[in-house]
Amino acid sequence: MARVHKLPSELSRRIHAYSVVDSIFTVFLELLCLSLAAEATEISVILDLSSLSIAVLDNGNGFPELMQDNKAPLDSGLNPGLECISSSCAYLFLVAKNGPEINSTSLGQDMDQRVLSTYMKHFQVAESGFRSIVMACRLFSHLPIRARISRAIPRKKLKRQLRKIVFLSLLQNPGTLVSIQFVGENPWLSIKSSNTVEDLFQSLYNAPTLSIDLEDAKIHVVGFVAAVVGCSFQLIKWSDSYVQLTAAERNALNDKLSSRDTLNNLNCNRSRLSFYLEARLCTDQSSLVDIPMPELLQLISPHTHKPQNSQNELRNPQFSAQVQNKSEHFNCTVLDTQALGEAVVLSQIANQILLAHINDGIYFIDQHACDERYQFEQFLSRFLELVGNESVDVGVKLEHPIPFAISDDNQEILEEYRILFFCFGISYKFEAGFCQITHLPFCMKSCSPQDGLLIGASLLTHATKFSSHPIKKYSDWFSQVREIPSCIYDALALSACRLSVKFGQILNTQEQEYLVQNLRQCRLPFQCAHGRPTIIPMTSTDLGSFNDDLQL
């Protein structure tokens, strides 16, 4: 019988940390939490976006357990999140100051005093009065694609996300002063946490708030809402913990607030609202209630509307049986992918159409549309697989940039969504009222300067429909197709059209069966990449139109 072995200390600590360093925001959050855990009451953060480095200074307890032989031992009781950060950057320095005495160590690599001195001068922290300093230098130096994405984050979005992290971190730490600045600049944020959440929110976002008080039979909801442009921050508190809400939960609460006419004094789009809520039992003590989030939302907004004929309903056998029963009244034929697997190809007509026997019926199959559908889905799945791989850059540098004129408002929109389009291989820059497209995915490499306006219109249309966050993670590629910009979608469809079987091409029996079996593997087998039908049932009128000597 195999023995159970104890995991190595380093691996065990990394698993315990459960921290994935995928952005500069993750590093900021880990280092900020480390300072708060050290009971720091004053924290200063300095960011350098050009080298992707960050320094955090505080007056906390420092790192006395780390100062051993100028290198941190892996079993020294260090916050495991720091070890995850050390594997994502070139250098991670920890510095403890005790008056004139300065002790330093390097985590994950040998100590280099010259490099440490260079970064301390760069961040100008040598003369600071803080007791503890952590410097994570050259983040993602071994992941060039992730580093490029991090540098491309707009300054406006960066500040918004950092402000959100500070708010969440200071909720449980009243009296802590946090300041953030970019290297070589004055601090752009200096906030001291208050005793109340509402005061902290107002200080951080400088936005007026409106108190709310909703009461139902079992639940009492109190809190405040505020209109903050560009802020997607919503949370609810129950059982002494703060929980962020999903989009569906936010919509349910917004609907409930709207129905109570509590937001009429805030003249803004309700999708821009941020709110803080506390759910309380209707008792004399008004103690916090420990209730699951779905039940809480059901009490706040009990009326939910489910879309008819959803995907789950379509997969329900009872629903399929109802469709089958209704189809009998209208003399309709129900065809699914399972039936395609049992198709028998009879012949090829005019080197254009395949004649097949399926479910006791005769069907026309468009050989071009059939192969185009299969090729198109293969292109889509492969492209989205590459998009989801952070080590692959799907963009190809153009020999000559493609320009198109752009207004100031549209330029701001494209700047906001730069990271999203970069994930799809589209990069651009702005020069004198023009947007210069410098990189496109391989499927669009043949685009000419005349296509600039079409590409620009596609990007702007896409930006108004989807979030500016990076690509979402889905269970399969098919669910992610809707997030592909239309210009890329059309280019993939055109490539599939050009590579598929053409009209007039003679196919032998094996090739005909191969096309039909490929069609069965498709997620949308009944239409080509451009929306034309791939299969059409033959009627009695069609049968009468054939010559008598045609062998079926």
Secondary structure, 3 states (H helix, E strand, C coil): CCCCCCCCHHHHHHHHHCCCCCCHHHHHHHHHHHHHHCCCCEEEEEEECCCCEEEEEECCCCCHHHCCCCECCCCCCCCHHHHHHHCCEEEEEEEEEECCEEEEEECCCCCCHHHHHHHHHHHCCCCCCCCEEEEEEEECCCCHHHHHHHHCCCHHHHHHHHHHHHHHHHCCCCCCEEEEEECCCCCCEEEECCCCHHHHHHHHHCCCEEEEEEECCCEEEEEEEEECCCCCCCEEEECCEEEECCHHHHHHHHHHHHHCCCCCCCCCCHHHEEEEEEEEECCCCCCECCCCHHHHHHHHCCCCCCCCCCHHHHCCHHHHHHHHHHHHHCCCCCCCHHHHCCCEEEEEECCCEEEEEECCEEEEEEHHHHHHHHHHHHHHHHHHHHHCCCCCCCEEEEEEEEEEECCHHHHHHHHHCHHHHHHCCCEEEEECCEEEEEEEEHHHCCCCHHHHHHHHHHHHHHHCCCCCCCCCCCCCHHHHHHHCCHHHHHHHHHHHHHHCCCCCCCCCHHHHHHHHHHHHCCCCCCECCCCCECEEECCHHHHHCCCCCCCC
